[in-house]
Amino acid sequence: MQSPLNFKEMGSGQPLIILHGLFGSARNWRRIGDTLKSHWRVVLPDLPNHGNSPWSDDMSYPAQAEALKNFIVLRDLANPVIVGHSMGGKVAMALALSGQCLINRLVIVDIAPVSYQHSHFELIQAMRTLPLAQISTRHDADQLLAPAIPTSGLRQFLLQNLIIENRQARWRINLPIIEQQMTLLTGFPFTEENFDTPTLFLHGSKSDYLSAANLPIIKKFFPQAVTQSIDDASHWLHVERPDEVAKAIQGFLEESTDPTI
């Protein structure tokens, strides 16, 4: 069994696990976790090759789902609600469709069970070619990354993965493996399975990651799926509209039927 995932935990009650997306970490969902912790035992793991979790040579969704299943067993998170954003949403779907673990309900945030053309190779190349030897402060890193990534907010998000200790910089995410296995991350390996349990597909109104064209394949895999849009939000809806996202998640969980009751 792979080493346990790093995680943060807050609140008490039935477990609700929130999975971050590519280049993210548990800290990205802390604000929403703080909102939900009054109703749930909120658990925020770092997925493999991200945050402070162990590195792995296998980023496939079955492998990440296996790591998540082991984490659920190890931490006694029986019958959890799982919320997953982007890559984390695909990990959540992979675990649900594998049938390896009893899952109470799912919330999938701005991703569909399909393959995408978004490669993110330009971001990875910008990060991998950053001259770490020239960086002793976060300001240095931001200035050096700016020509390749002009959007300040995106730079700040990516630079959360840069560790500077004793004026020496290093990446805490496994960029070589992420780059090598990007085709696996943009794909979706399942074909015939289904998860017949209440599932919410939550998406940003300005995002192109989930559209009406995806609804037939969503219903194939998740027959009880419903969709909800967050107004004036992009793929990063949890950052742009955290209160609305938390309200949508809690509302769905209050309104949908708990299959264990």
Secondary structure as UniProt FT lines:
FT   STRAND          7..10
FT   STRAND          15..19
FT   TURN            22..23
FT   HELIX           26..29
FT   HELIX           30..36
FT   TURN            37..39
FT   STRAND          41..45
FT   TURN            48..49
FT   TURN            51..52
FT   HELIX           61..74
FT   TURN            75..76
FT   STRAND          81..85
FT   HELIX           87..98
FT   STRAND          105..109
FT   HELIX           121..128
FT   HELIX           132..134
FT   HELIX           138..145
FT   TURN            146..148
FT   HELIX           152..159
FT   TURN            160..161
FT   STRAND          162..165
FT   TURN            166..167
FT   STRAND          168..171
FT   HELIX           175..180
FT   HELIX           182..186
FT   STRAND          199..204
FT   TURN            205..206
FT   HELIX           212..214
FT   HELIX           215..221
FT   TURN            223..224
FT   STRAND          225..230
FT   TURN            231..232
FT   TURN            235..236
FT   HELIX           237..240
FT   HELIX           242..255
FT   TURN            259..260
//
